[in-house]
Amino acid sequence: MIFVRACLLVMLIAALAPAVRAGSILDRVKAAGVIRCGGAPQPGLLGAGPKGAAPGLFLDVCRAIGAAVLGPNGRFELRQYESSKDYDAVRQATDDVFFLDASQIIDEGLAGKVVPGPTVFFQSTAVMVAESSPAQRLRDLAGQPICFFIGGNAQRHLEAWFAAHHLDFIRMTYREDVELYDTYNAQVCRGLAAETTTLAAVRLDGGVNELKSRILPDRLAVFPIMAATPTRDAQWSAIVAWTIHTLLRAEVRKAAWAAGGVDALPINLAELGLAKDWQTHAVAAAGTYGDMFRRNLGEGSPYKLPRGLNASWQDGGLFAAPYAE
């Protein structure tokens, strides 16, 4: 009888194990007093930039989530995923929030490990030309040499765009970034294809010729970078999602028929373990999403990128945060 009872007790503990683990990420973050985030290094998003550049959009989003959970005195850490081994932080859920695009999730076999949360940035690939170039649109480069990294996303997107428009171009492929950028700055190739944030960083350095450049308006492709979370914790996924939605809605200005600022999306997350004023702490930590973009990528940064697709739908962008109708 004792043996049977012991077996039943073990079975009961095993059955309750998922429930016991449900709040583990929030508990871990609160116990440590720190939130841990990670993502691949990209100009304006994560990693060292030129002098005067802010640390990156991902860092600001991580800081805001940390403030929502821990209050104004919470700490945060940001890890760079530069190799396949670095993504073990995602596989083993030692980080709390992961800034990932679909290619990274698929290439690293992470689909069963993460919940793909809200978009924090719409990345795009494009082509950059010299400021003095007569090309105004991408089709103006038909028959011209264009540089790109061999086997990268930019090459696939460039090939697809020209094929779809029944045009062709001269391919100049490289494996090393220094060689690629030097070739472009010397204008051996008339265009440089890469992710928009990379192009914005490259145009800051015109090489020995001090080449000035501009990014053509045609987008080769657009893909979201999402704030992903571990699959095992729905409570944590909800906290992260509502925080990002708050940052987006906080941009809304108060009007006669609409609330503005933090009041634009009043969400009570006491049921999930957050303080009543969690939204105020989140926005106070790093500003609204618009503030973050301006500081890291826009007019307040060296990159000077327009909001574009990263603006609200009302301003021609793709963001549409939820709100009470």
Number of C-alpha atoms within 10 A of each C-alpha: 6 7 8 9 10 11 11 12 12 11 12 11 11 12 11 10 11 12 11 11 12 15 17 15 23 21 14 13 19 15 10 12 16 20 25 19 28 26 26 20 16 18 24 28 24 23 19 14 19 15 8 9 17 23 18 22 26 28 24 26 28 30 25 32 31 30 27 27 25 25 22 17 12 20 17 20 15 19 19 15 19 11 10 10 11 15 24 15 18 25 18 10 18 13 21 24 29 30 26 24 21 15 12 17 18 11 10 16 12 18 15 11 17 22 19 22 21 21 21 23 22 19 16 19 22 25 27 26 29 20 13 10 14 10 17 15 13 21 16 11 21 15 12 14 18 25 26 25 18 15 11 11 17 23 21 13 20 24 15 14 19 16 11 9 9 9 13 17 15 14 16 17 14 16 12 10 11 10 11 18 22 16 18 25 26 15 18 13 20 21 27 27 23 25 21 21 19 16 23 22 18 20 21 15 17 17 16 9 11 12 18 15 21 16 23 16 12 15 17 23 17 14 14 16 21 20 28 26 28 24 15 18 19 15 16 22 23 14 18 26 18 21 25 25 20 28 28 25 27 25 19 19 13 14 8 6 6 11 16 16 19 24 17 20 22 15 17 14 16 11 8 13 15 17 16 13 16 24 29 20 22 29 27 16 22 21 20 25 24 19 17 21 25 20 24 27 25 18 14 17 19 20 25 15 19 13 18 13 17 21 20 19 13 9 12 12 14 16 21 13 17 13 12 7 4
